[in-house]
Amino acid sequence: MTPPLKAVTLTHVRYQKGDRVGHFLAWISLVPVFISLGGFVSHFLFRRELQGMFFALGLILSQFINEVIKTSVQQARPATCALLEMCDSHGWPSSHCQYMFFFATYLTLLSLKGLTFWHVRDNPFLHLLTWSLALLTMFSRVYLGYHTVAQVLAGTALGVFLGAVWFRVVNSVLYPYFPLIEESAFGRTLYVKDTSHISNVLKFEYDMARAERRNLSSNSKAD
């Protein structure tokens, strides 16, 4: 007998045909994927900032904790899981909500401390965008039938809690070791750095690039 097929659920989001709201919310449900692949992977490739790397590590640890809890509690998804072909997985707490609210909490705390890439302290647009996406993700998981209200609330609470705790760990316990990581073989090989001591990274890099171009131009004329 052929064993039943199982879909890769990373981007496998279902919605009712013809439901425009459901279609929109299905895309919202994929925001964690976009953040992980488009945000943190590109950040590592092009920036290699320790703050960003520890941010990503915290999200990975958060999702690991989520999986441990789901496996231990084994609470079923709502009855709509049959239509979604998701009844073989557990629902409490919602990993999507936990991810997004961890992300929103951590990013908000970074912004309040002035540690974001553009170093704008307490950016209202940033807060509006991240928390809107988090709330829409929470709503989407219930609307699309993947979770109960209790499951998304549990994921939300756990995400906020873990995001705040991990921010404290990184910026109080681990931060003093950032210079050691920069000067280690790992840091030097991969050009890992910390620019949180620079008030405006964009302006600093812009000024440095212009200064280097002027130096090259001066050296060319001297030759």
N, C-alpha and C positions, 0 to 999 in steps of 0.2 A: 504494500500500500504506500502511495506517495505521501510523504509528510506534508502538512499544510505550509503554505507560503507565508512569509513574514516580510513586511515592508521596512525599509530604512526610514525611520520616523523623523530624521533630522529636518527634512523639508517636506514631509508628507502631511500636509494640512488639508482637511476636507471642509467644505461648506455646502450649503444647499444651493443647487443650481438656480440661477436667476436672482439670488439674494445679493444685492450689491453691497449692503452693509457687511454681510458675512464674507464677501470677497475681500473687502477692504481690511476687515479684522484678521482674515487669514494671512494677509501680508504683514500685518502688525505682529502676528505671532512669530514671524520669522526674524524680527528685529534682533533677538539674541544671536542668531546665526550671522547676521550682517555685522554686528558689533564684533563678534569673535573673529570671523574670517577677514572681514574688510577693515576692521579697526585695529585690533591687537596684532594681527599678523603683519599688516602693513607698518604699524608702529615699530615692531621689532626690526623689520627689514630696513626701515629708513631713519628711525630715531634712536632706538636702543637706550631709552631712558629707564633708569632703575625704578622710578615712580610708576611708570607704565607697566613695567615687567612684573612688579610686585602686585599691582592692581590686577593684572591678568591671572597671576598665581592665586590670588584671593578668590577670584571667580571660579577657578578650577577646584580649589578646596571646598568652596561652597557647594558646587554641584556634586562633589564626592560625598559630602555630608548628606545632601538631599537624597542621593541614591541609597545610602546606608539606612536612612530613616524610612524611605519607601519600602525597602526590602524587609525591614524589621516590623513595621506597622502593617503592611500589606492591605491597605484600605482600597477597596474597589473604586473604579471610576463610576460616574453616573450611568444610568441605563442606556444613554445614547452612545455608549462606547461600542455597542454592537454595530451600529451604522458606520462608525468611524474606524472599525477594525482595530480597536485599542484595548479590548477587554483583557488581553493577556499581560497588560502592564498595570502598575498601581498608580493611584492618584494623589495620595497625601504625603507630603505637601506638594503643591504645584512647582515644578522645577523652573518653568518659564517665569512665574512671578518671583520666585526666589532670586533668579538671575537678574531680572530687571530692577528689582528693588535694592539688591546689593549694589548693582551698577549705579543707580540713581543716588543712593546714600553716600557711597564712596566718592563719586564725582562731585557731589554737593559739598562734602567736607573738604575735598581738595580745593574747590573754588573758594570756599570761605577762608581757607588758609592762604590763598593766593598762589597755589602750586600747580595750576593748570598751565598748559603749554603757552598760552598768551598772557598768563599772569594777570588776569583781570579779577580782582577780588569781588566775590559775591555778585556774579554775573546773572541778572534776572532772566535774560533770554535762555541761558544755559539751564537754569533751574526749571523754567517753563517747559522746555523741550524734553529734558530727561524725565521729569515727573509725569508729563503728559503721556509719553510713550509707555512708561511703567503702568500708569492707570489704565491706558487703553489695552495693554497686554493682559492685565488682570481681567478686564471686562471681556476681552476676546475669548479667553479660555473657558469662561462660563457660557457665553453666547454661542460658541461653536460646539458646545457639548462635551468638551474634554475634561472638565472639572466641575465639582460642586462649589458653591460659595465658600463653604468651610475650607475646602482644599486650597483655594486661591488665597484666602485670608491667612492660612497657615504659612503658605509660601511667602506671602508679603511680609509677615511679621518676622519670619526667620531671615529673610533677605536683608531687611533693615537692621536687625540685630547683628548679623554676621558682618555686614558692611561696616558698621560703626566699630565693632570690635577689631576687625582686621585693619582698619585705618589707624586705630590706636596702636596696634602692635607694630605696624610698619613705621609710623612716624614718631613713635616714642622708644620702641625697643630696637628695631632694626636700623633706623636711620643713621645712628652713629657709626655703623659698619659700612655705610655706602662708600666712603673713601677707600676702605680696604678692598671692597669688591672692584672698584675702578682700577686699583693698582695691582690686582691679582692677575695671574696668567689668563684666566677666563675673561676678565674685563679688558685687558690689553689686546687680546686676540680678536675679540668681537667688537671692540670699540664701545663697550658699555660705559655709560656716563650718567652723572646726576647734575642737572642744571637748576635744581630748586633754589640754589643760592643766588641765581641771577634774576634780577627783578623783572626783566622782559626778554624772554629768549628770542622771540621773533626779531626784535630790534637789535639785540646783541649779534645775532647771526647775520642780519642785514649789514650792520656796520662792519663786522669782520670781513664779510665777503667784499664789500666795497674797498676796505683798506688793503686787502690782499691784491685786488685788481690794480689799485694805484701803485702798490709796491712792484708788481710785475711789469707794469707800464714804465715805471721809473728805471727798473733794472734793464729793460729792453733798450731804452734810450741811452743809458749809460754805456751799454755794450756797443 
